């Protein structure tokens, strides 16, 4: 009897029992409950076997290069651009199988060799996208800052665009205006995450392995990036420069409340008053959970209305006086950052890559995978941020 036939019989019997329960009152409940449990257990085991069989068939088909169509065997990877090669399914499977230690087909070997000569054997496009997606999912700040992927050191222009366009008589010449254009120079610091897993990784399907390794590397890199955006100590510590350390805070961009006191309504109004109008449309409040729920949530306006709007089902809808709230555990207690995070620039001079080593786990049989990126970040325009903190005693 095949699986499909048995699954159908199980479903038919469940339907029959359901009809019995609806149409009768006097029968052996214990025997019916036992039968239902047995049927459910059998159904679960059949589904597990069927899933394992599908995975084995898929794994076998990946290794049977001789069964692939002629047109695929004849792919000319040298005619592809580096971008096309990294986005190809052949290179993706070759890259991931090489990390797992699996044998490659002729097509996959040619794809990997061609990439090594042209694209530098970089992470496949789909795998890189998975890592970046995990960065965005894990870090609440990464999706709000300005991120670029430009090789080497880079200098990016930044304009505050305060000077308006000019009105003039038709046919007359305009006068050049200084838009206070500045620039931010970003170099590169290594960000490394090591993932140690057993040799069983070599038995995973390509899709499962890609999902696992991208999630592990992306999640841990996101934590380091999140902290660096706020608290990075800069070049002296071989890391990006954070907003809190990278801006000179004066009375023009900082609000202090009395030592030993709590944040209040006036403190937030003072902060909003300091932030130039052009940055308000995209401005957010950033603070840690303790500050938000321990202090801010208790603040009320003069008419008794809370300044904090909270939605338990949708934290993204949280706001203070209409401005979105971002909770971040790397903000110091009692401090609040207000600003447009789009004016924090981060550049990846080397996008996240993955390498493996079996040497570290020689005695245990484990394999170490290393995620490595080279990046730098800095606040690009200090006037786009306002800091709120307790005054020193």
N, C-alpha and C positions, 0 to 999 in steps of 0.2 A: 504494500500500500504506500503511495507517495505522500509527501507532506501536505500538498494542497488538498488531496482527498480527505486526509485525516482532519485537517483544520476545518474543512466544511462539515464533517461529521460532528466535531466538537461544537461548532456554532449551531448546528441543527438541534443537538441535544440541549444546549443552553436555552434555545427558543422553546423547546418542548417543556422544559422544567418551568420556564417563566409562565407558560400557559397553565400548567398545573397549579402554580401558586395563585394565579388569578381566579381559577375556577373551582378550587377545592379548599376545604378548611381542615379536614381530618386526614393527615398523613404524617409520616415520620420525618420531622424537621431535621433531626440529627443526621439521618442517612442522606437527605437531600443536600445539606450543607457540606457533608464530606464529599459527595460526588462533585459538587461545584468546585470545591477546592482542588480535587484531583484533576478535573478538567482544565482548570486554570493553570495548574502546574505543568500539565502536559503541553498545553498551548504555548506557554512561555518557553519551555525547552525546545519545542519545534522551531519557534521563531529564532531562538539563539543559534540553533544548528543551521538554519537557513541563512542567517546573516554571516556566520563563519564560512559557509560554503561560497557565498557571493564574494567575500573578501579573498578567499583562496583562488577563485577563478580569476578575479581581477589581478591578483599578484602574478598568477601564471601567465596571463595575457601580456603583462608588462615585460616579462622576461623572454617571451617568444618573439624575438625580433624577426625571425624568418617568416612569421606569419603576417608581418606588416605589409601593406600594399607597396607595389613597385614605385609609385610616385613618391611615397614617403622615403623610401630607401635612396631615392635619387635627389633628395633635397640638396641644394647648393648653398651652404651657409655662408660661404665667402662673398656671395652677392648681396647678403643682407647687411643693413646698417647695424651698428651695435645695439641700437634701441630695438630693432626688429628681432635681433637674435636673442636678446635678454627676455623678450616677451613671448618667444616661441615655446610651445609645449614640449618640444624635443629637448631644448636646453634646460627647461625647468626640471623635467624628469631626470636628465643627466646629472644636474647639479645636486639634487636631493638624494638620488641613489648613490652618488659618489660620497656624500656625507655619511650615508648609512653603511657604506662598505659593500653595496650590492654590485654585481656585475653589470656592465653597460652594454647595450646593443651597439652595432656598428654606427647607426645613425646618431645615437646619443654620444658616442665617443667622438664622432666628428664635430658635433655641436659644441661639446666641452672644449675640445682642442682649438676650434676656431675662435671661441670666446676668449680663451686664454691668450690668444695672439692679438685679438682686437679689442675686446671689451674688458680684459683683465679678469675674467672668470668672476664677474660680480654676481651679487644675489639676483636671481630671476625677478622680473617685474612683479609677478603675482605674489611671491614670497615677501619682497620688500613692502608691497602694499599692505600685506597682512601685519607686518611689524609696525608700520606707520599707523595703521588703523588701531592697533593695540595701544600705541602711544597716546593716541587721541582719546581712546576709551578710558584709559587709566589716569591720565593727567587731566585735571580740570582746567589747567592753564594753557596747555600745549595747543589746543584747538583755537585759542583766542589770540595767540601771538602771531607775529609775521615770521613765517618759516621759508627759507630758501635752500636750494641744493646746488651750490656753485662750487666747483673744485678750486682748491687753493685759498689763499687769503683774499678777502674781498672788502672793498670800501663802498658802502651804500649811501647815496644822498638822501637827506631828510629835510623836508621843507615844512614850516609851520603854516604857510599859505595865508598869513594874516593880511597881506596887502591885496586890496581889491583890484579888479580890472579898472582901466581908466576911461573916463568919458572925455571926448575931445571933438573938435570941429572936424567935419568931413574933409579928408585930404591932408590933414596936418599930421605930423609925426608924433608918435607916442614917446613917452619918456621911460627908460628902463627903471624898474623898481627892484629894490633889494628885498627878496622874499625870505631873508634870513635862512638861507639854505645852509645846513650843516651836513655832517657826514658821520657815519659810524663805521669803524674798521673792525672786522672780525677775522680772527686767525683760526686756530684749531687746537682743541685739546681732546685727548683720547678718552672715550667712555667705553668701559669694558664690562661685560657680564659673562660669567662662566656658568654653564649649565652642565651638571654631571648626571648622566643617566646610565642605566645598565645597557649591556650589549643587546638587550631585547629591542632596542630602537631599530636594529637592522631588520626586524621582522614586521615592523609597522608598514602599512600601506603608505604610498607617497603622500596622499592627502592628509592622513592622520599625522604623519611625521611633520609635515609642513605646518599644520595647525598647532601642534604641540610646541615645536621649537620656536616658531614666530611669536607665540603667545608668551612663552617664558622669557625670551630675550626682550620683547617689546614691553612687557609689564615692568620688569626690573629697571630697564633704561628709563622708562617714564617716571619712576619714583625719583631717580637721580636728577632728571631734567626738571621735574616739578620743584624740587628744592633749590636747584641752581637758578631758576627764573626769579625766585624771591631773594635767596640768601647767598648766591654764588659770590665767592671772595675774589674772583678775577685772576689776572695773569700770575700774580704771586703765588697762587695756590693751584695753578694749572687747571682752572675751571672757568666757566662763563662768569660774567659779572651780573649779579642779581640786582633787581630794582631797589631793594632796601639799602644795599651797599654801594650801588653805582650812581646814586644821585646825591648831590649836596643838598641837604634839607635845611631850609631857612624859614623865616616867618612868611616868606612868599609862597611856600608850598607845604607847610607843615602846621598842623593844629595840635596844641597841647592842652590837655585837661589837667586839673589840679591833682597833685600827688595825693594818693590815698583815696581819691574820689572815683566815681564810676562814669562811664560814657553817658551822655545825656542828649536830649533833643538839640540843644544849642550847638553841641560839638559837631553833630552831623550837618547842621545848617551852615556852620562856619566852613566846614570842609567843602561843601558844594559851592559856597561863595568863592573859594580860592581857585577852583578848577575853571580854566577859561571855557567860555561857552561852546567853542567849536569842538571840544572833546566830550561834551555831555551826551550826545546821541548814542555813543558806544561805550559810555563809562559804566563800570561795575564796582561794587564794593567787595573787597576780599578780606576775609578774616577767618580765624579758626572756629571750630565748633563750640569750644568753651566760651569764647567771647560772644558768639552769636546767641547761643541759647542761655548762657549764664547772665549776660548783661543786656545785650541789645534788644532781645525779645521783650524785656520788661519796660522798655522806654515808651512813653506815651507823649502825645502832643499836648498842648495847653488845654484842648477840649476833651482830653481823656482817650483819644484814639491811638492805638498802637502804631508805631512807625514801621513795624515789620509785618509783612504779609506772608503767611506760611501756608503751603499746600502739602499735606503729608503724602499725597499720592503723586505729586510732581514737584520734586525739589528744584527743578530748573525754573519753576515759576516763583520761587522765593524772591522777595524784593524789599527794599527799604526806601520809603518815600518815592516809590516808582522805579528805582534803579535796581537792576538784577544783583543778586548776592551770590558770590562764589565762596564756598567753604573750602579752606585749605589748611591742613594740619601744620604746614610749615610757616604759617604766620605766627609771630610771637603773641603770647597772651596779652589781651588788652589793647592790641594794636589793630588799626584798620587801614587798608590801602584803597584809595579811590582813584580811578583813572581808566584810560583807554589802553587796554593791553596790546592793541594792534601796534603800539609804538615801542614794543619790546621786540627786537630783531634777533633771530637765531638762524645761523647758517650751518648746514652740514657740508663741510668740504669733502667729507667721505661718508656716503650713506651707510647705514648699518650693514655689516657683512657677517658671514658665519664661516668659521673654520673648526676643524675637529682635531683631537689628539687622543690617542689610545695609551700613550706612555704613562700619563699620570695614574691611570687605573690598571696598571699591569697586573697587580696582585689581586685586584677585585673583579676584573673583567669589565669595569665601567669605562665609558667613553666621555670625554669632556668636550663640550661644544662651546666655542667662544664667540660671543657677539661683540663686534667692535665698530664703533662709529667715531668720527672726528668732527667736533662741532664747537661753536663758540656763540655766545649771546651777550647782548648789552641793551640797556634801555636807550632808545635812540633819541628821545625828546623828553628831557626832564619835566618840562612844563605840562606834559600830559598826565602827570601823576600828583596826587596829594596824599600825605601821610598823616595819620592821626595816632598819637601816642601819649602816654602818661608823662607828665613833667617830672624831671628829676627832683629829688628832695633837696 
